[in-house]
Amino acid sequence: MPTIHPTALVDARAALASDVEIGAYSIIGGDVTIGAGTRIGPHVVVAARTTIGARNRIFQFSSVGEIPQDRKYGGEPTTTTIGDDNVIREYVSIHAGTAQDRGTTTIGHGNLFLAYTHVAHDCVVGNFTTFSNNAQIAGHVTIDDYVVLGAYAGVHQFCRIGAHAMLGAGAIVLQDVPPYVMAQGYPAKPAGTNNEGLRRRGFAADDIAAVRRAYRTLYRAGLSLADARTALAEAATASPVVAPLVAFLAREGRGIIR
């Protein structure tokens, strides 16, 4: 049986795995599913129609799956889905989707959300990302795997942040950030590649060098974006590590930071 503090309120329609823990004064809404090994701290709200996977830890005063902060929202039964092994620290807010977009907000596995971070409606967050304190992403944003958001970083709605990118503290992102790129400033500008992050994740020295060459092609060679795409596609045949960058640039978005 789940361990539920006597002061917690759990809707009868919620489905909790047998070893879930619910802390004091927390509220679990209807049609909520919580997977094995997940621990919900005190004073947490998990709103209706939220699915939470296994082995997550949600700390006090967080709000997960609440309705979106969107004027268009009209009470539609939108959802929130969170994967496994995430850590959600104090005062984090994660909102459900809207009917006008995906209808759901999706978070993958192994992410770390530090205190006061915010994930808005219809966002897609991948795996193993880190949201430093007070990092905030607006609605419809996509954060790919292994992205790091520095403290107080902010991302404009509909932007994409590519895999292994890193946003400096206080960065305000108004356009897409390609994979591997470091960005800083207001508005955020490219500031090199995330070499240390790649090293920590086991990238070979040759691959890191290929990423750095790709960055120079995109940002330092004086090429148009179209010509840079062509050059990068050719580079990817010899260095597959460049392929995610090529794929990212092929998709339409808000334009990349320049």
Protein Blocks (a to p, Z undefined) as FASTA:
>chain_A
ZZddfkbccdfkbccdfkbccdehiacdehiacdehiacdehiacdehiacdehiacdeh
iaehiacddfklgoiacdddddehiacdehiacddddfklnopacddehiacdehiacde
hiacdehiacdehiacdehiacdehiacdehiacdehiacdehiacdehiacfbdcdehi
acedjddddebjafklmmmnopafklmmmmmmmmmmmmmnopafklmmmmmmmmmmmmmm
lmmmmmmmmpgcebpaZZ
